[in-house]
Amino acid sequence: MLKLSSAIIGENYSNVSNFQPSSKRKVKLLATCLMIPVILWFITGFLTSKITMNHNLPLAITIGIISAFLVYLIERTIILSGGGWIILIFRILLGFIIASLGAVTLDIAIFKNDIDNKINNYKLEYLDSIEQDFQILHSTDLDNKALLVERAYHDSQKAQKKYVDELQGKKGNSSGLSGNGAVATKLGLIAETSLKKYLQQERELQNIKASKELNLSDKLNQASINFNADGLLIKIKALNELIDEDSNLKKVYILFTCFIFMLEFIVVIVKTTSKKSVDEEIESFKDYSTLLKMNQYKKLLSSSDHAIVNLPQIAKANMLLETTRPRY
């Protein structure tokens, strides 16, 4: 376990094996804390690819591994760094971004069925709007044709009534005589022509309706195909609307987001709040003593250089060189 922990955080096992027990425990602690966000982001990348983006299994696993590896590099950099407020601020900002993205993507995976229902409502609303626009666009032509059919129907009914009245010899008919005379024959032809005209108009109206329904069906089918229900942005929109609409879901979302934030910051919290181990104190002392000795050597060398320059022999030699130097 110690060898694996050393490899995870980038420490040399040959050195770690000689650490004090408390130092070994800290190595294991840091390695365990580092693996938490790494595993979390493998799950996040995998679920985002597989469930949200509907990618195939090999691609989803690959994306999960890449996400986990990137987070692993970031977290190990934090552990191996000497600290400092710049790195701390950077990690906090990065943690907020990563935690926010992780919470959103995992929430999309967790509330997938609810989000899918919401997106289906979006799709139905989208198709309804297309149908309404189509109806408005073609309603004038259809209404005009229906009005012509209605007029042709009334004209046919009137012509038929006149023809029947003429055959029956009813009062007010054209000839005043009953039977199929010349007038009745003429009225019969008019009635037949009016009926044919009405039937023709009716057929044209039905053809227009059928063509309209076919065009509308094609348009709706194409719109249904073009509607991207797997888009990340539309799922985020659906999730936000569900959160606003459902107070219970909002509470779960807040709790889960806080949980993700805590997991993301666990490495920073452990790194900044845990005390230095005995071996870390020894290493720090060795670094400090080495730096102190180096500074002392620098001062000694500097003072030695000045002392050598001030030696009488060196001063006399410099003076002779000045006096014997030719002048031009």
N, C-alpha and C positions, 0 to 999 in steps of 0.2 A: 504493500500500500504506500509506503514511504517513497519507494523508487518511482512508482507511478505518479504520485503527487509532485515529486521533484521534477519529473519530465513535463508535467502539465504546466507548472508555473515557470519553467525554464531555469531551474537550479541544477547545479552539478551534484549528482547523487553521492559521489565520493566525498564531497565536503559536507553534505547534509547528514550523511551517516554518522559523522563525528559530532554532530550537534548535541546539545543538552535535550532531555526529554521535552521540556517546555517549548524549545525551538522546533523540534520535530512535530509537536502537536500544532504549532502555528502554520507550519508548511502544509500539513494535511488540511487545516482549516481554510487556508487561502485557496488550495486546490479545489476543495469541496464547494466553496462559495463561487469560484470561477465557473464551475460546471453548471451551476444553476441557471444563469442567463444563457449559457451556450445551449443547454438542452431545451430551454424555453424557446429560443429562436430557431432551433431545428423544427420544433413543433409548429411554431408560427409560420415559418417559410413553407413547410410541407402542407399545412392546412390551407394557407393562402393560395398555393399553387393548385392543390387538388380540389378543394371545395369551392373556393372563390373564383378561380380562373378556369376550373374544369380541365386542367392539364392531365396528361397520363401519369401513371405511377412512377416510372423511371425519372421523368422530368421533375415531378414533385419532390422525389427524394433528393435529386441533384440540387434543386433550389434550396431545400432544407439544409443540406450539408454546406452549401456555399454561405448561407445566412449564418449558420452556427460558427463556421470557421472565421468569418469576418468579426463576429462578436468576440470570439475567442482571442483573436489577435488584439482587439481593443482592450479587453479586460486584462490580458497578460501584460500589455504595455503599462497599464495602470499599476499593476502589482510590482513590476520590475522597476518602475520609475521611482526616483527619490522623493517624489511628492512635490509640494509647492502649490501656491494658491492658483497659479495659471492653469496647471493640469487639473486641479480640483474643480475650478469653474468650468473648464472645458468638458470634463466628465459629467458634471451636473447637467449642463445644457444638452450634451449628447444623450444623457440618460432620459431627460424629459422627452426628447424627440423619439428615441427608440421605444420608450415605454408607451408613448401616445400611439405610435404606429402599431406596436404589438397589441395594445388593448383593442384598437379598432379591428385589426385583422382577426384576432381571436374571437372577438364579439360577433363578427360576421359569421365565423364558423359555428359558434355556439347557437346563435339565434337564426340559423340558416332557414328553417322552415317558416318562421315569422317573416323574415325578410323576403323569401320567395313569394309568400302570399301578398305582401305589399307591392312587390314588383309586378305581380300578375294584375293587381289593381291598376298600376301605372299603365300596363299594356292595354287593358280594357279601355281605360280612359283615352289612351292614344288612338286606339282603333275607332272608338266612338266619335272622337273629334274628326278623324278622317272621313267617316261615314257622313257626319253632319255637313262637313264642307262639300262633299260630293253631292249630297242631296240638294243643298242650296244652289250649287253650281248648275245642276241639271233640272231643277224644279220648274223653271219657267217654260222650257220646251215641253216638258211632260204635261204641265197644266194647260198649255195652249192646245196641245193635241187632244187632251181629255175634253176640252171645251168643244172642239170640232166634232168629236165623237158624240158628245151629248146633243149637239145641234142636229147632226145627221140622224140620230135616233128619233128625236122629236119630229123631224121632217118625214121620216119613214112612217112613224105612227100616224101622222096627219094624212099622208097619202093613202095609207092602208084603210083608214077610217072612211075617207071619201069614196074609195073604191067599194067598200062593203055597203056603205049607204046607197050608192048608186045601184048595186045589185039588188038591194032590198027595196028600192023605191021609196026610201024614207023621205019625209017632207023636207024640203030644202036642198034636195040633191040637184045635180046639174040638169038632167033632162026631165025629171019628174016621173020617169017611167021605171018600172022594175025590170030585172032581167039583164042579161049580158049583151047589151046593145053596143052601138058604136062608141057612145060616151064611156060606158063601163069598160070597154076594151082599152080605150085611151087612158082612163084612170088606172086600169090594171097595169099598163106598161109604166106609167109614172110611179106607181107604188113599188113595182119590181125594181125599177131603176133606183128609187130612194133606198130600198132595202139593200141592194148591192153596194150602194155608196156607203151606207152605214156599216155594213159588214167589212168593207174594205178599210174604212177608217178604224174600225175596232181591231182588225188584224194589224194595222200599222201601229196602233197604240200598244198592243201586246208585244209586238216586235221591239218597239222602243223600250218597253219595260224589261223585256228579257235581255236586251243588249245592255241596258243600264245595270241590271242585276249582275250580269256577267262581268262588266267592267268594274263594278263595285267589288265583286268577289275577288277578281284578280288584283285589284288595288289593295284590298285588305290582306290578301295572302302575301303580297309582296311586302307590305308594311309589317306584317307579323314576322316575316323572315328577316327584315332589316332591323327589327327591334332587338337591341343587344341586351338581353337580360343578365348576361354574365359580366358586364362591366363593373369595375371596382367602384367607380364614382357613383353609379346608380345604386349600388348596394350600400354605400356609405350614406347616401341621401335617404334611402329607406330606413336605415338604422337610426339616423337622427330623428326622423319623423316618428318612428315607433317610440323612441325615448321621450319625445315631447308628448305623445299621445297617451302613453302608459306609464303611470307613476311607479308601478311595481318593477317594470323593466328598467326604469331609470335608476331605481335603488340598486338593483343587481348590477347594472352597468357601472355605477359609481364604485361599488364595493370591488368589483372585479378589476376596474382600472387602478384603484389604489393598491390592490394586491400585486398587479403587474409592476407598478412603480416601485414597490418595496423590493420585489425580486430583482429589478434592474439595478437598484442602488445598493444591493447587499455587498457587492465587492468594495464599493467606495466607502460604505459605512464601516466594514471590517478593517479596511486598510487605514482609514483615518482615526478610528477610535481605539483600536487594539494597541496595547502597549508593546514596545520593542522587546523582543526576546533577549535572553542572555547573549546568545551568539551575535545577534544584531548589534547589541551594545559593544561587544568585543570588536566586531568589524568596524563600527563607527570610531571606536577608540584607536584602532590600528590606522585607519585612514587619517584621523586627526594627528596622531603622533608622527606618521610619515610626512604629512604636510608641514608639521612644525619643524621636523629635522631638516626638511628641504629648505625651508626659509632660513634656518640657522646657517646651513651650508652656503646659501646665497650671500648672507651678510658677511660670513667669514671670508669667502672668496673676494668680495668687494673690498673689504678692509685690507686683505693681503695685497691686492693689486695696488692700492694707495700706498701701502707700506713699502713695497718694492720700488715704486717710482721715487720715493723720498730717500732712498739709500744714497750715501755720499758717493759711492762709486758710480751709480747711475747718473747722479747729478753732474759729476765731473765729466763723464763721458759725453753727456748731452752738451755741456759747455764747450768741450773741444770740438765737437761736431759743428757747433755754431760758428766757432772762430776760424775753423779751417775750410769752411764751405766757400767756394769761389763766388765772387760777385761780378755781375755783368752790368 
